[in-house]
Amino acid sequence: MVSEWGITPKQSIEAECRRRGRAQLIAGCIHILEGRSDDDDLLLALAAPAVLTVLDGREGGRNGCWPKVWAARGLLRAWDDSASKVVVEAALDESWRVREMVAKVVATHEIDSAVPAMVVLLKDPVARVRRAAERALLKLSA
């Protein structure tokens, strides 16, 4: 999906990797998943126009689910195993949107240490999370 800025989230993340370096982008995503989302430039790169939701204080904003969702999405495109621990921990986040995106990260990067968390998500109250966890477990067992 192309944003009103004319680029996809993938293209925006790739551009930010070139600008700040892949390791710095990954470190920033880890910090956001840990609940430290004070890097407005990174949020802008991860979310593009949707970052206004965060910066103007709307629901799900700076201390809500969206920065974590975007950080997990950033880790779909830029990965290092140093992010595994925080990704597994984020699988238990209170926001279903975070849990769903984390399950996608687990599937994409085949994070074996996330199997117990994905098993827990099979009983998640949100169907989208359960489906994402199922896909992750299928990929990990293949």
TAQUI-V960386 format. One record per helix or strand of 3 or more residues. SS is the DSSP state (2 for helix, 1 for strand). FROM is the first residue (numbers start at 1). LEN is the number of residues. If there is no record, write none. Layout:
BEGIN
{{SS & FROM & LEN} {SS & FROM & LEN}}
END
This chain:
BEGIN
{{2 & 9 & 12} {2 & 22 & 12} {2 & 40 & 16} {2 & 66 & 12} {2 & 81 & 10} {2 & 96 & 14} {2 & 112 & 10} {2 & 127 & 15}}
END
